[in-house]
Each structure stands twice: as structure tokens, then as C-alpha cells.
């Protein structure tokens, strides 16, 4: 269940409902994808999932590292057509 789609220009994000939050970080360069991932993890509720899309090649290193540091779980990571996707459980 996707409850919100967040684009890089968005400032209002609802983190209150449980479910999956899709975060669009395409076009952002290091360190922004990792920073925005950290912010989303810190605001998400226990049991919530995040689905992140990014285009920065460094996100393959930075996002999993941020997930581990924040105590969340990286469930899935893939790349297709230069779009890196990550599924994270809080």
C-alpha cells in the first residue's frame, strides 16, 4: 500500500499511516539521496516500509550504509535502466 509519493521538491510528507512510502530521489546527487533517506527513516513509523528510487550511482553505497546506521533493514536493492531501487523496512 503506497500512502504518499514524495518528489524532490515536496516539503509536506505524511509519515503517520502504516504502509509503504514511495520516495522519488531521481536527479539528486550525493549526498542528498542518503540524507533524504535518513530523514525518511527517522520520521517513519515502526513497521512502515520505504520504497526509494534514485539515479545517483553513489546511492548504491550510501543508502545501504545509511539504512544500517539507522537500524532499519534493507529488504531489496536493484538497478534497472540506471534507476536504483531500495526497499527498506523500519
N, C-alpha and C positions, 0 to 999 in steps of 0.2 A: 504494500500500500504506500504510494507516494503522497506525502502530505504537503510538500512545497517544492517548487523549483527555484533555486537560487542562482541568479546570474551575477556576474562580477560587478555590475552597477547597483545591485539590490542592497538596500540597507535594512529593510524590515523582514525579519525571518521569524517564523513561528516554530519554536522548539518544544512546545508544551505537549503535543499529542504524540503517542507512541506510533511507530510505523517506520517507513523508510523516507529519508530526506535526501532528495537528489540535489547535488551541488555542482554547478557548472563553472569550472575554473579554466575552461579553454581560453587560450590567448594570454593568460597571465604567466609571467616569468618568475623564476626563482628570486626571492624566497616566498613570494605571495601564495602559491598553492599550499605549501606546508603551513604557513601562518594561518590561512583561512581554514585549513583542515583542523588545526589545533583549536581554533576558536569554535568551530562547529562541534568538535568532540567535547569541549568544556561546557557548552551550553545544552548539549543533547541530554535526554533522559536515559536512565539505566534501561537497557532492553531495546533501545532505539537502534536502527541501522542507518548508515550513511552510504549513499552511492555517489561516488565522486568521479567526474570526468575532467581530465587535464590534457594539455598538449605540450607542456614543458618536459623535455626528456629527463631533467633532474628530478622530476616528481617521482620517478621510479625508485629513487634512493630516498628522497626527502620525506615523502608521505608515509611509507612504511616505518621509517625511523620515528617520525612524529607520533604515529599510532602506538608504537611500542612504548615510547616515553610517557604517553598519556595514560597507559594502562588499558587501552582498548584492544580489540582483536581484529587483525586483517584477515578477512574470510576469503577474499578473492582479489586477484590482480591480473589484468590482461592488457594487451595492446592490439588495436586493430585500426588500420588506416591512420596511424600516428595519433590516435586518441588513446590515452592511458586511462583505464578504469580501475576503481578500487571499491570494494565493498567492505565496510567496517561495521563491527558490532560494538556497541558501547556496554 
